[in-house]
Amino acid sequence: MGVTISHKFAQKKVFIKSTLDNTQKIAEDIKVKQAELIGISFKIRRVSNFELLIDIGNCETLAFNFQSVEKMNEEKEKKGFSYAHAVLTDDGKIKLDEGYEIKNYPQNEIWYCADFCKTQFSESLVEYIWVAGLIRTVASHCVKAEVNDESDYYHSGILGDVEKAIEKNTAIIDSITGQLEKAGFDVIKKCTQCKKEIKDLDIFSKGECLTCHEKDFKMPTADEVKKSFINSLNKKNE
């Protein structure tokens, strides 16, 4: 459970490479001119002319993977389930348009893309802004595009919506955990470093036990201070 932004795209096959080329260039600019300066991890993977993967901070992978209707159908039959096929066809109720007479006019063939990106573990609102911006870049070139943002930021442009949605989902998770504990279930917590079970009072911001926290403690670097400052600015500029 978390703040999720999902997308469904349709694009002519002949234009997919240039669409992703453009998005990749923008991503590379963000990585060099912004992410590296404030210490946020940013990895770009160009799998093929039709697939681009981007890892931003602690967000889940932002994926743009265009497939033909035939390939999606094959994947669904082979694996029994295909997320792209399910959301694009409403579980088989809708037949996707492959393009006008593509056997005679292959330049008309349409490929599709559908995926989602969870951002509840992002350390800064700027990570969410980058995710939404890159999705918007691809959407702007496609013949059809539909984006659903649980925080409404993609459509409203209001940053406060993102943090409110994150806080709401966090509260729901905490509530469920509390109910499980009251019902007699053991909600086991483990240190993110040594993996040993830990008590609530031993948990720090990164989920470390007291021993690991003290062992790894060190004075923050200049880059870490800069990152912390930028994060505080993001919150102030809601």
Buried (B, 14 or more C-beta within 10 A) or exposed (E): EBBBBBBBBBBBBEBBEEBBEBBBEBBEEBBEEBBEEBBBEBEBEEEEEBBBBBBBBBBBEBBBBBBBBEBBBBBBEEEEEBBBBBBBBEEEEEEBEBBEEBEEEEEBBBBBBBBBBBBBEBBBBBBBBBBBBBBBBBBEBBEEBBBBBBBBBBEEEEBBBBBBBBEEBBEEEEEEEEEEEEEEEEEEBEBBBEEEEBEEEBBBEEBBBBBBBEEEEEEEEEEEEBBBEBBEEBEEEE
